[in-house]
């Protein structure tokens, strides 16, 4: 354990749960690496993702974005392709984009497709699926409104999906953000997870929430204070 992490732990009670505002303040104050650390949230949910009616997956628009530059690729043709380019998409194409992906060139963070392109997109499902990049109607990445989808992705829309252990992870900002910006982003993400509660969940849904920075310690959030 590095001295910086060790010193941070000395000033904290690892068993204490802090209010969301206090947790944000502590995480930000301890993010002292030489780079702009990402502030992450981890939420333990009382779900079993192997059951379809307990899957938690969706998107959340953060009020202040993520602080990360998102490269967007769009599978579209004709007018829709022109609209995607105008909206700021980094890569726009059809067969040429499919060929590029199959060749292993995946230099984008989000892939959007128009419905008519999904037959073609099926060719790269095995490549994009494991990376979480396959266009999906539930995530708003299969749409006729490519212009709006590109703008949302560029503005800091976060996709989330619960893991096998029932945990949802997301980056909700940077250490350079103000405390208010980080608080509002975190609150928006927690609210989105709450609204995404599956119908099949029994018992406690949100079991644990913690915040951390890339190189920092994990801080527990008091669920009762949320």
LUMTISE-309458 format. One record per residue: residue number from 1; residue in three letters; x, y, z of N, C-alpha, C in turn. Coordinates in pm, 1 decimal. Last residue first. Layout:
BEGIN
ATOM:pos:code:n_x:n_y:n_z:ca_x:ca_y:ca_z:c_x:c_y:c_z
ATOM:NUM:Ala:X:Y:Z:X:Y:Z:X:Y:Z
...
END
This chain:
BEGIN
ATOM:pos:code:n_x:n_y:n_z:ca_x:ca_y:ca_z:c_x:c_y:c_z
ATOM:226:Unk:-2937.8:898.6:176.9:-2954.3:929.4:34.4:-3094.2:985.6:9.1
ATOM:225:Unk:-2910.4:813.9:431.1:-2901.7:958.9:409.4:-2923.4:998.5:264.7
ATOM:224:Unk:-2910.2:543.5:423.3:-3023.6:608.6:489.2:-3027.1:758.6:465.1
ATOM:223:Unk:-2664.1:483.9:312.1:-2784.8:464.5:231.1:-2905.7:536.8:292.3
ATOM:222:Unk:-2371.5:646.1:321.6:-2483.5:611.6:409.0:-2612.5:604.7:327.8
ATOM:221:Unk:-2102.4:510.4:144.1:-2207.9:612.5:147.7:-2322.6:560.8:235.0
ATOM:220:Unk:-1755.2:457.8:193.1:-1893.4:408.3:199.7:-1991.4:524.9:212.0
ATOM:219:Unk:-1488.6:497.0:-22.0:-1564.1:560.8:85.5:-1708.5:510.8:82.0
ATOM:218:Unk:-1172.3:368.1:-105.0:-1316.2:358.5:-120.0:-1387.1:416.6:0.7
ATOM:217:Unk:-890.8:578.0:-198.8:-957.4:478.1:-114.7:-1107.1:479.0:-140.7
ATOM:216:Unk:-742.4:632.5:-530.8:-778.7:662.0:-392.9:-849.8:548.7:-321.2
ATOM:215:Unk:-692.3:635.6:-795.9:-581.1:593.8:-710.0:-614.4:608.5:-562.1
ATOM:214:Unk:-950.1:703.0:-893.5:-867.3:603.1:-960.7:-759.0:546.9:-869.3
ATOM:213:Unk:-1166.5:729.2:-606.1:-1099.0:787.8:-721.6:-1006.3:680.4:-777.3
ATOM:212:Unk:-1494.3:623.0:-499.0:-1348.0:619.7:-493.9:-1293.9:696.2:-613.1
ATOM:211:Unk:-1782.7:529.2:-309.9:-1716.4:618.3:-404.9:-1565.8:604.5:-390.2
ATOM:210:Unk:-2047.7:290.7:-272.4:-1917.8:345.3:-234.8:-1861.2:429.6:-348.0
ATOM:209:Unk:-2329.0:136.3:-134.7:-2279.4:234.5:-232.0:-2144.3:285.4:-184.0
ATOM:208:Unk:-2535.8:-147.9:-95.5:-2414.2:-76.7:-58.2:-2374.5:17.9:-170.9
ATOM:207:Unk:-2792.4:-231.5:-169.9:-2732.8:-282.7:-46.8:-2610.6:-202.9:-1.1
ATOM:206:Unk:-3094.7:-184.0:-305.9:-2964.6:-118.3:-300.5:-2898.5:-150.1:-166.4
ATOM:205:Unk:-3298.8:-380.9:-232.6:-3250.0:-360.1:-369.7:-3110.1:-299.4:-368.3
ATOM:204:Unk:-3405.2:-626.3:-11.1:-3330.6:-501.4:-25.9:-3271.9:-490.2:-166.1
ATOM:203:Unk:-3679.0:-821.1:-150.3:-3590.9:-778.0:-41.8:-3520.0:-647.6:-74.1
ATOM:202:Unk:-3665.5:-907.6:-495.0:-3728.6:-925.4:-365.0:-3629.3:-881.0:-257.0
ATOM:201:Unk:-3715.6:-820.6:-830.8:-3631.4:-807.7:-711.5:-3714.1:-822.5:-584.3
ATOM:200:Unk:-3861.6:-818.6:-1066.2:-3838.2:-947.0:-1000.8:-3756.6:-940.8:-872.5
ATOM:199:Unk:-3864.3:-565.7:-1172.5:-3986.2:-613.5:-1107.5:-3962.7:-741.2:-1027.8
ATOM:198:Unk:-3565.9:-370.0:-1110.3:-3644.5:-471.0:-1183.2:-3764.3:-520.0:-1102.2
ATOM:197:Unk:-3501.3:-29.6:-1098.9:-3524.1:-149.0:-1016.5:-3614.0:-248.9:-1089.8
ATOM:196:Unk:-3442.1:208.8:-1214.8:-3425.3:89.3:-1298.5:-3449.3:-39.9:-1221.1
ATOM:195:Unk:-3453.7:397.8:-1021.2:-3566.7:391.9:-1114.9:-3561.8:265.9:-1201.3
ATOM:194:Unk:-3201.8:353.4:-905.6:-3324.2:329.4:-827.9:-3445.1:312.9:-920.1
ATOM:193:Unk:-3037.4:438.3:-1111.4:-3033.4:297.3:-1069.9:-3158.6:261.8:-990.5
ATOM:192:Unk:-3101.8:710.6:-1112.8:-3126.8:629.4:-1232.3:-3128.8:480.5:-1197.7
ATOM:191:Unk:-3011.0:790.3:-861.7:-3154.1:800.1:-892.6:-3190.5:712.1:-1012.0
ATOM:190:Unk:-2737.6:755.3:-901.7:-2806.6:674.2:-801.4:-2957.5:674.6:-826.9
ATOM:189:Unk:-2695.2:955.3:-1096.2:-2669.2:814.5:-1128.0:-2742.3:722.5:-1030.2
ATOM:188:Unk:-2761.8:1189.1:-960.5:-2835.2:1154.3:-1082.6:-2817.0:1006.7:-1115.9
ATOM:187:Unk:-2568.8:1185.3:-758.1:-2710.1:1177.9:-722.7:-2792.7:1134.4:-843.7
ATOM:186:Unk:-2339.0:1223.0:-912.9:-2356.1:1100.4:-834.8:-2502.6:1079.0:-799.8
ATOM:185:Unk:-2383.4:1480.5:-1017.1:-2366.3:1365.9:-1107.0:-2393.2:1234.0:-1034.5
ATOM:184:Unk:-2394.7:1628.0:-779.6:-2511.7:1624.1:-867.7:-2503.9:1507.9:-966.4
ATOM:183:Unk:-2133.3:1585.0:-678.5:-2251.8:1546.9:-601.0:-2373.0:1530.5:-692.5
ATOM:182:Unk:-1976.8:1696.2:-879.8:-1964.1:1553.5:-849.7:-2086.0:1503.5:-772.1
ATOM:181:Unk:-2060.7:1963.9:-860.5:-2076.5:1890.7:-986.2:-2071.1:1739.5:-962.1
ATOM:180:Unk:-1985.3:2025.8:-596.5:-2126.6:2031.7:-635.8:-2151.8:1952.5:-763.3
ATOM:179:Unk:-1707.2:2005.6:-609.4:-1782.2:1913.1:-524.1:-1929.9:1909.4:-563.2
ATOM:178:Unk:-1595.8:2032.3:-953.5:-1626.1:2088.3:-822.3:-1702.3:1985.0:-740.4
ATOM:177:Unk:-1348.3:1825.5:-1116.1:-1484.1:1877.5:-1104.8:-1500.6:1941.6:-966.9
ATOM:176:Unk:-1107.9:1699.8:-1097.9:-1104.7:1843.7:-1125.2:-1243.6:1907.6:-1119.6
ATOM:175:Unk:-1164.5:1435.0:-1080.8:-1123.9:1502.0:-957.9:-1122.5:1653.7:-974.8
ATOM:174:Unk:-1458.9:1371.9:-1281.6:-1314.7:1380.9:-1261.6:-1284.0:1455.6:-1132.1
ATOM:173:Unk:-1734.9:1135.2:-1308.8:-1671.4:1266.0:-1316.2:-1521.3:1256.6:-1296.9
ATOM:172:Unk:-1826.3:880.6:-1272.9:-1925.1:988.5:-1265.7:-1859.4:1127.7:-1262.4
ATOM:171:Unk:-1806.9:563.6:-1404.1:-1728.4:683.4:-1377.4:-1824.7:801.4:-1380.4
ATOM:170:Unk:-1952.2:274.2:-1248.4:-1955.9:383.3:-1346.6:-1860.5:494.6:-1304.4
ATOM:169:Unk:-2089.2:-51.7:-1184.0:-1978.8:44.2:-1176.6:-2000.8:154.9:-1279.3
ATOM:168:Unk:-2286.5:-263.6:-994.4:-2287.3:-169.0:-1105.6:-2174.8:-68.3:-1083.5
ATOM:167:Unk:-2306.3:-605.9:-902.7:-2245.4:-473.8:-883.0:-2254.6:-391.0:-1011.5
ATOM:166:Unk:-2366.8:-874.8:-905.5:-2469.4:-780.7:-863.9:-2418.3:-639.6:-840.0
ATOM:165:Unk:-2184.4:-1041.5:-1013.1:-2187.5:-1034.6:-866.3:-2291.1:-935.9:-814.9
ATOM:164:Unk:-2210.9:-993.8:-1284.8:-2257.6:-1121.1:-1230.4:-2272.4:-1117.2:-1079.0
ATOM:163:Unk:-2312.0:-642.6:-1309.6:-2221.9:-755.3:-1332.6:-2277.5:-880.8:-1263.6
ATOM:162:Unk:-2541.6:-427.6:-1474.8:-2502.5:-498.5:-1354.5:-2416.0:-619.0:-1390.5
ATOM:161:Unk:-2450.9:-150.3:-1664.1:-2502.7:-287.2:-1668.5:-2451.5:-362.1:-1546.9
ATOM:160:Unk:-2483.2:171.0:-1819.4:-2451.3:85.7:-1705.5:-2515.0:-51.2:-1724.0
ATOM:159:Unk:-2359.3:460.0:-1983.7:-2428.5:332.2:-1992.7:-2388.9:247.6:-1872.3
ATOM:158:Unk:-2400.0:807.6:-1962.3:-2331.0:688.9:-1911.4:-2418.3:565.0:-1929.5
ATOM:157:Unk:-2343.3:1095.7:-2151.6:-2439.9:992.9:-2114.8:-2364.8:865.9:-2076.4
ATOM:156:Unk:-2201.6:1325.3:-2231.7:-2166.2:1253.0:-2109.9:-2271.1:1155.8:-2060.9
ATOM:155:Unk:-2233.7:1441.2:-2474.9:-2257.9:1526.2:-2357.2:-2227.3:1454.2:-2225.8
ATOM:154:Unk:-2205.1:1241.5:-2660.6:-2098.6:1340.3:-2650.3:-2109.7:1423.6:-2522.6
ATOM:153:Unk:-2451.2:1117.1:-2627.6:-2328.2:1043.3:-2600.3:-2211.6:1138.9:-2578.9
ATOM:152:Unk:-2623.2:1321.4:-2711.3:-2631.1:1270.9:-2574.1:-2502.4:1198.1:-2536.0
ATOM:151:Unk:-2548.0:1347.0:-2983.2:-2533.5:1460.2:-2891.5:-2534.5:1415.7:-2745.8
ATOM:150:Unk:-2623.7:1094.8:-3080.8:-2483.3:1137.3:-3084.9:-2459.4:1249.6:-2985.1
ATOM:149:Unk:-2900.3:1105.4:-3043.6:-2821.6:1000.6:-2978.3:-2674.0:1037.3:-2973.4
ATOM:148:Unk:-2978.3:1314.0:-3212.0:-2995.0:1327.9:-3067.3:-2909.9:1227.0:-2991.3
ATOM:147:Unk:-2910.7:1193.2:-3460.5:-2860.2:1325.6:-3422.9:-2864.4:1343.1:-3270.6
ATOM:146:Unk:-3056.3:962.8:-3486.2:-2912.1:953.0:-3463.0:-2852.7:1085.4:-3416.2
ATOM:145:Unk:-3329.8:853.3:-3459.2:-3287.9:988.3:-3419.5:-3139.5:987.6:-3385.1
ATOM:144:Unk:-3366.7:592.2:-3494.6:-3374.8:673.1:-3617.4:-3329.0:815.6:-3588.5
ATOM:143:Unk:-3150.4:363.3:-3316.3:-3251.2:468.2:-3323.6:-3252.6:536.3:-3460.3
ATOM:142:Unk:-2979.9:210.5:-3087.6:-3042.9:173.9:-3214.5:-3161.4:268.2:-3227.5
ATOM:141:Unk:-2915.2:317.1:-2848.3:-2810.6:320.8:-2950.9:-2855.7:256.9:-3082.2
ATOM:140:Unk:-3079.5:299.6:-2630.7:-3095.6:415.9:-2717.7:-2990.7:426.2:-2825.7
ATOM:139:Unk:-3072.5:73.8:-2493.5:-2975.7:175.0:-2451.3:-2983.7:300.6:-2538.0
ATOM:138:Unk:-3253.5:-83.8:-2618.1:-3278.7:-51.5:-2478.0:-3185.4:57.6:-2426.6
ATOM:137:Unk:-3136.3:-128.9:-2872.1:-3251.6:-38.3:-2860.0:-3278.1:6.4:-2716.9
ATOM:136:Unk:-2790.4:-121.9:-2916.0:-2900.3:-187.6:-2845.9:-3016.2:-89.3:-2830.3
ATOM:135:Unk:-2473.4:-197.3:-3063.7:-2593.8:-113.0:-3058.1:-2711.8:-189.9:-3001.0
ATOM:134:Unk:-2204.0:-312.9:-2870.4:-2305.6:-349.2:-2968.9:-2427.9:-258.7:-2954.6
ATOM:133:Unk:-2017.0:-270.8:-2675.2:-2032.7:-166.7:-2777.1:-2141.4:-196.3:-2879.9
ATOM:132:Unk:-1915.1:-446.4:-2490.7:-2025.7:-360.3:-2449.5:-2055.2:-249.9:-2548.3
ATOM:131:Unk:-1736.1:-626.8:-2572.7:-1681.4:-497.1:-2533.7:-1790.1:-400.2:-2486.7
ATOM:130:Unk:-1887.1:-841.6:-2658.5:-1805.8:-857.3:-2537.3:-1746.9:-726.0:-2485.7
ATOM:129:Unk:-2005.4:-709.5:-2900.7:-2081.7:-755.0:-2783.6:-1999.1:-766.6:-2656.7
ATOM:128:Unk:-1821.8:-665.7:-3107.8:-1865.1:-553.2:-3026.2:-1935.2:-595.3:-2896.7
ATOM:127:Unk:-1780.8:-927.1:-3207.9:-1666.6:-838.9:-3178.8:-1708.1:-729.2:-3080.7
ATOM:126:Unk:-2022.4:-1040.0:-3250.1:-1927.2:-1114.3:-3168.1:-1805.9:-1030.7:-3131.1
ATOM:125:Unk:-2138.9:-849.4:-3422.2:-2192.6:-869.5:-3287.7:-2092.5:-940.7:-3196.6
ATOM:124:Unk:-2084.1:-798.5:-3682.5:-1979.1:-762.5:-3586.1:-2026.1:-781.3:-3441.2
ATOM:123:Unk:-2303.8:-875.0:-3824.1:-2175.4:-932.9:-3863.8:-2065.7:-905.2:-3760.7
ATOM:122:Unk:-2511.7:-718.0:-3738.6:-2502.4:-853.2:-3686.0:-2369.4:-920.1:-3717.4
ATOM:121:Unk:-2508.6:-493.0:-3892.4:-2437.9:-486.8:-3764.3:-2421.5:-625.0:-3702.9
ATOM:120:Unk:-2678.3:-564.4:-4098.1:-2536.5:-553.7:-4127.0:-2454.3:-556.8:-3997.1
ATOM:119:Unk:-2913.7:-547.3:-3955.3:-2880.2:-671.4:-4023.7:-2731.7:-677.0:-4053.8
ATOM:118:Unk:-2915.1:-281.1:-3872.4:-2890.0:-385.3:-3774.1:-2859.9:-521.4:-3835.3
ATOM:117:Unk:-2980.0:-72.0:-4033.3:-2841.8:-118.9:-4042.1:-2814.4:-238.0:-3950.1
ATOM:116:Unk:-3233.6:12.9:-3980.4:-3212.6:-55.7:-4108.0:-3071.8:-111.9:-4123.9
ATOM:115:Unk:-3201.3:152.5:-3733.6:-3263.6:19.6:-3738.5:-3236.3:-57.8:-3867.3
ATOM:114:Unk:-2871.1:294.0:-3704.2:-3011.5:310.1:-3741.9:-3070.6:169.3:-3755.5
ATOM:113:Unk:-2649.6:288.7:-3422.9:-2691.2:239.2:-3554.1:-2837.8:272.4:-3579.8
ATOM:112:Unk:-2352.1:363.8:-3245.3:-2494.5:389.9:-3267.3:-2529.9:340.9:-3407.6
ATOM:111:Unk:-2115.2:297.9:-3006.6:-2156.2:267.8:-3142.6:-2307.5:280.5:-3153.1
ATOM:110:Unk:-1851.2:442.1:-2826.1:-1995.6:421.8:-2836.0:-2029.8:395.3:-2982.1
ATOM:109:Unk:-1582.5:471.5:-2851.2:-1632.8:432.7:-2719.2:-1782.1:402.5:-2720.1
ATOM:108:Unk:-1339.8:368.8:-3102.0:-1455.7:446.0:-3056.9:-1505.6:389.0:-2925.2
ATOM:107:Unk:-1169.8:216.3:-3274.3:-1123.3:336.9:-3206.1:-1240.6:428.1:-3171.5
ATOM:106:Unk:-1108.0:-67.1:-3372.2:-1221.0:-19.6:-3291.8:-1173.3:101.1:-3210.8
ATOM:105:Unk:-1010.6:-272.4:-3601.9:-994.0:-130.2:-3575.4:-1118.4:-77.3:-3504.5
ATOM:104:Unk:-1039.3:-533.5:-3682.4:-983.7:-507.7:-3549.9:-963.7:-362.0:-3515.1
ATOM:103:Unk:-1169.2:-591.4:-3906.2:-1023.5:-590.4:-3918.3:-956.4:-557.7:-3785.2
ATOM:102:Unk:-1427.5:-547.2:-3830.7:-1385.5:-686.5:-3848.4:-1233.9:-698.5:-3859.1
ATOM:101:Unk:-1421.5:-267.2:-3844.2:-1438.9:-333.7:-3715.0:-1391.2:-478.3:-3722.6
ATOM:100:Unk:-1395.8:-231.5:-4120.8:-1294.1:-177.6:-4031.2:-1299.1:-245.7:-3894.6
ATOM:99:Unk:-1632.9:-341.5:-4213.2:-1504.4:-402.2:-4253.2:-1392.5:-358.0:-4160.3
ATOM:98:Unk:-1812.6:-155.9:-4103.1:-1819.0:-297.8:-4064.9:-1686.5:-366.0:-4095.2
ATOM:97:Unk:-1738.6:72.0:-4243.4:-1721.1:70.0:-4098.7:-1724.3:-73.3:-4047.1
ATOM:96:Unk:-1810.1:-1.5:-4504.2:-1670.4:30.8:-4474.7:-1641.6:28.6:-4324.2
ATOM:95:Unk:-2085.5:-32.7:-4487.5:-2001.5:-149.8:-4512.0:-1856.2:-124.0:-4475.0
ATOM:94:Unk:-2094.0:259.8:-4330.0:-2182.4:143.7:-4345.9:-2093.1:20.5:-4364.3
ATOM:93:Unk:-2026.9:544.6:-4112.8:-2009.0:459.0:-4228.9:-2110.0:346.3:-4231.9
ATOM:92:Unk:-1845.0:771.8:-3921.5:-1975.4:740.0:-3979.4:-1952.5:653.7:-4102.6
ATOM:91:Unk:-1693.0:888.4:-3633.6:-1682.4:792.7:-3743.2:-1823.1:762.3:-3792.9
ATOM:90:Unk:-1773.4:1092.0:-3463.4:-1632.5:1084.7:-3503.6:-1612.2:994.0:-3624.5
ATOM:89:Unk:-2049.9:1314.8:-3473.3:-1999.6:1177.3:-3470.8:-1857.2:1173.0:-3524.8
ATOM:88:Unk:-2172.9:1565.2:-3474.8:-2041.6:1550.5:-3412.2:-1988.1:1410.2:-3401.7
ATOM:87:Unk:-2393.8:1620.7:-3619.4:-2411.1:1619.7:-3474.0:-2279.3:1599.2:-3399.3
ATOM:86:Unk:-2308.5:1583.7:-3877.9:-2339.4:1720.5:-3834.9:-2350.2:1730.1:-3683.3
ATOM:85:Unk:-2296.0:1305.2:-3882.8:-2173.8:1384.8:-3898.8:-2193.8:1526.1:-3846.5
ATOM:84:Unk:-2568.9:1246.5:-3858.7:-2474.8:1199.5:-3756.6:-2345.4:1279.7:-3761.2
ATOM:83:Unk:-2669.8:1353.8:-4095.1:-2713.9:1409.0:-3966.7:-2618.1:1370.5:-3854.4
ATOM:82:Unk:-2547.9:1184.3:-4281.1:-2517.9:1328.1:-4283.2:-2555.2:1394.0:-4151.2
ATOM:81:Unk:-2671.1:944.8:-4214.3:-2525.7:956.5:-4201.1:-2485.1:1103.6:-4197.4
ATOM:80:Unk:-2931.7:1003.4:-4283.5:-2900.1:975.7:-4143.4:-2749.3:986.4:-4117.7
ATOM:79:Unk:-2913.5:1026.4:-4563.4:-2944.8:1144.5:-4481.8:-2908.1:1123.5:-4334.9
ATOM:78:Unk:-2690.6:756.1:-4615.7:-2770.6:865.9:-4669.2:-2789.6:982.1:-4574.9
ATOM:77:Unk:-2660.1:536.9:-4328.3:-2642.3:570.2:-4470.0:-2726.1:693.0:-4505.5
ATOM:76:Unk:-2476.5:417.9:-4039.0:-2590.7:481.5:-4105.3:-2555.9:512.0:-4250.2
ATOM:75:Unk:-2339.2:374.2:-3747.8:-2369.0:292.0:-3864.7:-2494.8:348.2:-3929.8
ATOM:74:Unk:-2106.5:576.1:-3588.1:-2246.9:561.0:-3628.2:-2256.5:478.5:-3755.9
ATOM:73:Unk:-1911.2:624.3:-3298.0:-1920.1:569.5:-3433.6:-2067.8:547.9:-3465.3
ATOM:72:Unk:-1757.4:861.1:-3089.2:-1881.8:796.3:-3131.5:-1874.6:750.5:-3276.5
ATOM:71:Unk:-1563.9:905.9:-2808.4:-1559.2:892.2:-2954.4:-1678.3:807.0:-2997.8
ATOM:70:Unk:-1574.8:1131.0:-2546.5:-1633.7:1007.4:-2600.3:-1627.2:1008.9:-2752.7
ATOM:69:Unk:-1366.9:1247.4:-2307.3:-1404.1:1266.9:-2446.9:-1451.0:1134.2:-2504.8
ATOM:68:Unk:-1481.4:1295.1:-1975.4:-1408.4:1212.8:-2071.8:-1459.0:1241.7:-2212.3
ATOM:67:Unk:-1644.6:1417.3:-1805.8:-1509.5:1471.3:-1814.1:-1422.5:1395.0:-1911.9
ATOM:66:Unk:-1903.8:1342.2:-1800.4:-1808.4:1254.4:-1731.8:-1667.3:1312.6:-1727.4
ATOM:65:Unk:-2170.4:1584.2:-1730.6:-2087.5:1498.0:-1814.2:-1990.6:1415.2:-1732.1
ATOM:64:Unk:-2335.4:1707.3:-1553.6:-2209.9:1775.3:-1585.6:-2115.0:1688.3:-1669.0
ATOM:63:Unk:-2561.7:1540.9:-1533.3:-2578.2:1686.2:-1551.3:-2452.2:1757.3:-1598.0
ATOM:62:Unk:-2564.4:1241.2:-1719.9:-2508.4:1312.7:-1605.6:-2515.8:1463.4:-1630.9
ATOM:61:Unk:-2803.4:1020.4:-1811.4:-2741.3:1146.0:-1854.6:-2693.8:1221.8:-1731.1
ATOM:60:Unk:-2778.9:676.4:-1833.5:-2804.9:788.9:-1743.4:-2731.1:911.4:-1797.1
ATOM:59:Unk:-2918.9:363.0:-1935.8:-2833.7:478.8:-1958.1:-2873.7:589.6:-1861.6
ATOM:58:Unk:-2910.1:10.5:-1846.2:-2970.1:130.8:-1901.5:-2869.3:241.0:-1924.7
ATOM:57:Unk:-2997.8:-265.1:-1643.8:-2918.8:-212.1:-1754.0:-2987.8:-88.9:-1809.8
ATOM:56:Unk:-3034.6:-534.8:-1452.0:-3034.1:-388.8:-1439.8:-2939.9:-334.2:-1546.9
ATOM:55:Unk:-3236.1:-822.7:-1429.0:-3127.6:-753.8:-1499.2:-3143.5:-602.3:-1484.6
ATOM:54:Unk:-3436.0:-971.6:-1335.1:-3353.3:-904.4:-1235.0:-3233.6:-833.4:-1298.6
ATOM:53:Unk:-3563.5:-1111.8:-1528.9:-3643.6:-1010.7:-1459.0:-3568.6:-944.0:-1343.7
ATOM:52:Unk:-3367.6:-1294.4:-1611.1:-3401.6:-1181.1:-1697.9:-3478.3:-1071.5:-1624.7
ATOM:51:Unk:-3114.6:-1404.1:-1398.9:-3258.0:-1405.1:-1425.5:-3295.8:-1278.4:-1501.3
ATOM:50:Unk:-2858.7:-1338.4:-1358.5:-2881.2:-1454.1:-1446.8:-3029.5:-1471.6:-1478.4
ATOM:49:Unk:-2842.6:-1128.7:-1174.2:-2853.3:-1097.2:-1317.1:-2876.3:-1215.9:-1410.0
ATOM:48:Unk:-2998.4:-1088.3:-895.2:-2927.0:-1200.1:-955.3:-2943.5:-1186.9:-1106.6
ATOM:47:Unk:-2965.4:-821.0:-654.5:-3024.0:-882.8:-773.4:-2938.7:-1001.2:-817.4
ATOM:46:Unk:-2912.8:-601.1:-469.1:-2967.4:-730.8:-430.1:-3039.1:-795.8:-545.9
ATOM:45:Unk:-2608.0:-434.1:-561.1:-2752.6:-451.3:-568.0:-2795.5:-592.0:-527.0
ATOM:44:Unk:-2368.3:-202.6:-493.8:-2401.5:-344.0:-477.2:-2552.8:-357.5:-470.3
ATOM:43:Unk:-2207.5:28.0:-689.7:-2332.1:2.3:-618.2:-2359.0:-147.9:-615.7
ATOM:42:Unk:-1954.3:257.7:-714.7:-1984.0:114.3:-719.4:-2107.8:91.4:-633.1
ATOM:41:Unk:-1814.5:524.5:-898.6:-1916.6:478.7:-804.8:-1936.5:329.3:-824.7
ATOM:40:Unk:-1518.8:725.7:-934.5:-1601.1:608.8:-966.1:-1703.8:581.0:-857.6
ATOM:39:Unk:-1351.6:979.2:-1087.3:-1427.0:947.3:-966.7:-1526.5:837.6:-1003.7
ATOM:38:Unk:-1027.0:977.5:-1225.2:-1170.3:955.2:-1246.1:-1234.2:923.5:-1111.4
ATOM:37:Unk:-773.2:1229.6:-1183.1:-832.0:1099.4:-1152.9:-981.9:1094.9:-1184.6
ATOM:36:Unk:-553.2:1375.5:-1368.7:-689.3:1405.4:-1327.2:-766.1:1274.7:-1307.4
ATOM:35:Unk:-229.1:1302.8:-1223.4:-322.1:1313.9:-1335.7:-461.8:1339.0:-1280.9
ATOM:34:Unk:-90.6:1268.6:-995.0:-38.6:1369.4:-1087.4:-125.2:1384.1:-1212.1
ATOM:33:Unk:-329.3:1239.1:-720.4:-234.5:1185.3:-819.3:-193.1:1296.0:-915.3
ATOM:32:Unk:-511.4:1295.3:-522.8:-393.2:1381.6:-536.0:-288.2:1325.9:-631.3
ATOM:31:Unk:-789.5:1274.2:-385.6:-746.9:1245.4:-523.6:-630.5:1337.8:-557.9
ATOM:30:Unk:-883.0:1354.2:-143.1:-776.8:1252.5:-143.9:-731.0:1212.8:-284.0
ATOM:29:Unk:-1086.2:1531.4:-203.1:-970.2:1580.8:-128.8:-852.9:1483.7:-132.7
ATOM:28:Unk:-1273.0:1356.9:-325.8:-1209.3:1463.8:-403.3:-1080.7:1512.5:-335.0
ATOM:27:Unk:-1348.1:1198.6:-106.3:-1287.2:1137.1:-225.3:-1212.2:1241.9:-307.0
ATOM:26:Unk:-1458.3:1393.5:66.6:-1342.6:1314.1:107.9:-1270.8:1254.6:-13.1
ATOM:25:Unk:-1677.4:1490.1:-88.3:-1573.3:1581.7:-39.9:-1444.7:1505.4:-5.8
ATOM:24:Unk:-1831.3:1257.8:-120.4:-1777.6:1327.0:-238.1:-1660.3:1416.5:-197.7
ATOM:23:Unk:-1897.4:1213.4:148.1:-1820.7:1112.8:74.1:-1755.9:1174.9:-48.9
ATOM:22:Unk:-2050.2:1437.6:206.2:-1923.4:1417.9:276.7:-1835.6:1318.3:201.6
ATOM:21:Unk:-2269.3:1391.2:35.6:-2188.6:1513.2:21.2:-2052.6:1498.2:87.6
ATOM:20:Unk:-2368.2:1146.8:135.0:-2318.5:1155.9:-2.4:-2229.8:1278.1:-20.7
ATOM:19:Unk:-2239.1:1067.4:459.7:-2343.2:1123.9:374.8:-2284.1:1138.6:235.5
ATOM:18:Unk:-2061.7:757.3:521.6:-2072.4:902.5:519.1:-2192.5:947.1:435.3
ATOM:17:Unk:-2004.4:497.1:741.9:-2072.5:535.6:618.3:-2099.5:685.5:625.4
ATOM:16:Unk:-1713.0:342.6:875.3:-1815.6:446.4:880.7:-1875.2:473.1:743.6
ATOM:15:Unk:-1506.0:171.8:854.7:-1636.7:112.3:879.7:-1749.8:214.8:881.1
ATOM:14:Unk:-1281.4:324.6:827.7:-1319.9:239.9:715.0:-1459.2:178.4:731.9
ATOM:13:Unk:-1242.8:643.2:903.8:-1295.4:523.7:968.8:-1351.1:435.4:857.2
ATOM:12:Unk:-944.8:819.0:809.9:-1082.0:773.6:786.8:-1116.9:653.7:873.4
ATOM:11:Unk:-683.0:877.0:825.8:-774.7:986.4:858.5:-921.8:945.8:845.3
ATOM:10:Unk:-560.7:647.9:739.9:-541.9:688.0:879.1:-643.4:793.4:921.2
ATOM:9:Unk:-611.6:642.4:469.1:-685.3:550.6:554.7:-674.7:589.6:702.8
ATOM:8:Unk:-425.5:830.7:384.1:-568.5:858.4:366.1:-652.0:769.9:457.2
ATOM:7:Unk:-188.2:700.2:436.8:-220.2:821.4:512.4:-368.0:856.0:502.3
ATOM:6:Unk:-207.6:495.2:246.0:-197.3:462.4:388.1:-235.9:582.3:474.6
ATOM:5:Unk:-202.3:638.8:10.6:-322.7:562.2:43.9:-324.6:531.3:193.6
ATOM:4:Unk:58.3:741.5:33.3:-54.0:833.4:18.7:-184.7:763.9:57.3
ATOM:3:Unk:220.5:514.9:45.0:212.4:603.1:161.4:91.6:695.2:154.6
ATOM:2:Unk:63.1:217.3:-94.2:142.8:338.8:-103.2:122.5:427.1:18.5
ATOM:1:Unk:84.3:-119.5:0.0:0.0:0.0:0.0:87.9:124.6:0.0
END
